[in-house]
Amino acid sequence: MYKSFLSLITIIFLLASCNKKQNPFEIGKQHIGLLTDSTQVKDLKNIYANDSIVKFISGDEFTGNINAIEIFEKGGKKLLILTPKQALDSTSTIGSIRLLDKRYKTEKNISTISTFKDIQEHYKISRISNLINSIVISLDGINASFTIDKKELPANLRFDMDLKFEPTHIPDNAKIKYFFINWIN
């Protein structure tokens, strides 16, 4: 009797100690805190119960049916901008997330205040896209993309739209303008 009671207490203790609390600012390939790639729009009220949710509902205006959802802390600081895969559908999952708060970090400590050098040291770059005013660095490993303003680049690289950018073209200290997680697939 004593041994079975002691075994039961040990098992309960082990199960309780294994229960790890999710960091609300941790970024993974398929999650950002409690938000996952399978979270539906209707579930956001439960996930962000202590925060404020602002939905921009568009119809046939010039916005192209973008249905952005902004997440604010109770103090008013903007945390995230979520874009559902389907506009005006509460059962739609989230397609992309723009991270605004520097507390959101990957397991390798990449956040909105990181530099190009930080990204390059910790992740494999899958693609660099040349846009009019910026370049977009894509990382397939965590479904992330980073926008860097062309003002961060040497003057001779800013205006050539035909240039195929290589990592060596980008200065180490180039700052991230935007940080996105994409779950479009």
Secondary structure per residue as TSV (DSSP state, phi and psi in degrees):
chain	resnum	aa	ss	phi	psi
A	1	M	-	360.0	-45.9
A	2	Y	H	-63.5	-41.7
A	3	K	H	-66.0	-40.5
A	4	S	H	-68.1	-36.7
A	5	F	H	-65.2	-43.8
A	6	L	H	-65.1	-38.8
A	7	S	H	-64.5	-42.4
A	8	L	H	-63.0	-43.5
A	9	I	H	-62.7	-42.1
A	10	T	H	-63.4	-43.7
A	11	I	H	-63.7	-44.3
A	12	I	H	-61.8	-42.2
A	13	F	H	-62.8	-43.4
A	14	L	H	-64.6	-43.3
A	15	L	H	-64.6	-40.4
A	16	A	H	-67.2	-36.4
A	17	S	H	-75.8	-21.1
A	18	C	H	-82.2	-13.8
A	19	N	-	-75.2	100.8
A	20	K	-	-93.7	131.7
A	21	K	-	-80.3	135.2
A	22	Q	-	-71.9	129.2
A	23	N	-	-71.9	122.0
A	24	P	T	-69.4	-8.5
A	25	F	T	-115.0	10.1
A	26	E	E	-83.3	133.3
A	27	I	E	-107.3	125.6
A	28	G	-	-125.4	180.0
A	29	K	S	-63.9	-36.0
A	30	Q	S	-121.0	15.5
A	31	H	E	-155.6	155.3
A	32	I	E	-133.6	103.9
A	33	G	T	60.2	-125.4
A	34	L	T	-87.1	-8.6
A	35	L	E	-81.7	127.9
A	36	T	E	-120.4	171.5
A	37	D	T	-70.0	-8.5
A	38	S	T	-109.7	5.6
A	39	T	-	-68.5	132.7
A	40	Q	B	-92.8	155.3
A	41	V	G	-55.7	-39.2
A	42	K	G	-64.4	-19.3
A	43	D	G	-87.8	-6.8
A	44	L	H	-63.3	-32.9
A	45	K	H	-61.4	-35.4
A	46	N	H	-75.5	-41.5
A	47	I	H	-67.5	-41.4
A	48	Y	T	-109.1	45.0
A	49	A	T	-61.3	-30.6
A	50	N	T	-93.2	3.2
A	51	D	S	-119.3	176.6
A	52	S	E	-106.1	138.7
A	53	I	E	-116.4	127.3
A	54	V	E	-120.5	121.6
A	55	K	E	-105.6	131.9
A	56	F	-	-100.4	110.5
A	57	I	-	-99.1	125.5
A	58	S	-	-120.2	155.2
A	59	G	-	-117.5	-110.7
A	60	D	S	-98.7	20.3
A	61	E	S	-70.9	-171.3
A	62	F	T	-77.1	2.7
A	63	T	T	-79.0	-7.4
A	64	G	T	72.4	30.0
A	65	N	T	62.4	26.9
A	66	I	-	-71.6	134.7
A	67	N	-	-123.0	67.6
A	68	A	-	-71.9	142.5
A	69	I	E	-123.5	120.5
A	70	E	E	-100.8	136.5
A	71	I	E	-111.7	124.2
A	72	F	E	-118.6	146.3
A	73	E	-	-69.4	161.2
A	74	K	T	-58.1	-29.6
A	75	G	T	-75.5	-7.7
A	76	G	S	106.5	-6.0
A	77	K	-	-75.4	130.0
A	78	K	E	-77.6	128.4
A	79	L	E	-100.4	-51.3
A	80	L	E	-144.4	156.0
A	81	I	E	-124.6	118.2
A	82	L	E	-103.5	140.7
A	83	T	E	-123.2	113.3
A	84	P	E	-66.6	156.8
A	85	K	S	-67.7	-35.7
A	86	Q	S	-120.9	126.5
A	87	A	T	-69.0	144.7
A	88	L	T	58.9	32.7
A	89	D	-	-131.1	111.4
A	90	S	T	-70.6	-15.1
A	91	T	T	-94.8	-0.8
A	92	S	-	-68.7	148.7
A	93	T	B	-90.9	170.7
A	94	I	E	-81.5	132.3
A	95	G	E	-93.0	-42.3
A	96	S	E	-148.4	155.2
A	97	I	E	-132.0	128.0
A	98	R	E	-100.6	120.4
A	99	L	E	-88.7	129.4
A	100	L	-	-113.7	-27.9
A	101	D	-	-92.8	134.8
A	102	K	T	-69.8	-11.0
A	103	R	T	-74.3	-19.9
A	104	Y	-	-73.4	120.5
A	105	K	E	-138.2	148.2
A	106	T	E	-77.7	173.0
A	107	E	T	-63.3	-19.3
A	108	K	T	-101.6	19.3
A	109	N	-	69.4	28.6
A	110	I	-	-90.1	131.5
A	111	S	-	-143.2	-171.1
A	112	T	T	-67.9	-15.5
A	113	I	T	-101.0	9.5
A	114	S	-	-76.4	166.8
A	115	T	B	-112.1	172.3
A	116	F	H	-59.7	-38.3
A	117	K	H	-59.7	-42.1
A	118	D	H	-59.7	-44.7
A	119	I	H	-63.7	-48.8
A	120	Q	H	-64.8	-34.0
A	121	E	H	-71.2	-27.4
A	122	H	H	-108.7	-17.7
A	123	Y	S	-136.8	156.4
A	124	K	-	-88.1	123.0
A	125	I	-	-79.8	124.9
A	126	S	-	-92.7	-27.6
A	127	R	E	-163.3	146.3
A	128	I	E	-125.0	119.6
A	129	S	E	-103.2	137.2
A	130	N	E	-98.5	110.8
A	131	L	-	-107.8	-179.8
A	132	I	S	-61.8	-53.9
A	133	N	S	-111.0	2.2
A	134	S	E	-155.6	171.4
A	135	I	E	-121.7	149.5
A	136	V	E	-118.2	124.5
A	137	I	E	-103.5	122.8
A	138	S	E	-108.5	138.6
A	139	L	E	-124.2	111.1
A	140	D	G	-71.6	-27.6
A	141	G	G	-58.7	-31.8
A	142	I	G	-126.8	15.7
A	143	N	T	55.5	38.5
A	144	A	E	-112.6	154.9
A	145	S	E	-140.8	146.3
A	146	F	E	-125.9	133.1
A	147	T	E	-101.5	132.2
A	148	I	E	-121.4	127.1
A	149	D	E	-65.3	140.2
A	150	K	G	-66.3	-14.3
A	151	K	G	-64.3	-19.9
A	152	E	G	-80.5	-9.9
A	153	L	S	-96.8	161.1
A	154	P	-	-58.8	146.6
A	155	A	G	-55.3	-35.8
A	156	N	G	-71.7	-8.8
A	157	L	G	-107.0	-7.0
A	158	R	S	-73.7	-30.0
A	159	F	S	-112.0	-2.1
A	160	D	-	-87.9	100.9
A	161	M	T	-73.8	-16.6
A	162	D	T	-90.9	-5.9
A	163	L	-	-67.9	130.1
A	164	K	-	-91.7	107.1
A	165	F	-	-70.5	139.3
A	166	E	-	-116.7	157.0
A	167	P	G	-55.6	-29.1
A	168	T	G	-69.6	-18.1
A	169	H	G	-75.4	-21.0
A	170	I	S	-97.8	125.9
A	171	P	-	-63.2	145.3
A	172	D	T	-57.3	-35.9
A	173	N	T	-89.6	10.5
A	174	A	-	-62.5	128.7
A	175	K	B	-88.7	151.0
A	176	I	-	-78.0	131.7
A	177	K	S	-91.2	-46.9
A	178	Y	E	-135.0	146.6
A	179	F	E	-127.5	119.1
A	180	F	E	-121.0	146.6
A	181	I	E	-113.8	130.0
A	182	N	E	-116.4	122.3
A	183	W	-	-118.0	36.3
A	184	I	-	-69.7	-33.5
A	185	N	-	-48.6	360.0
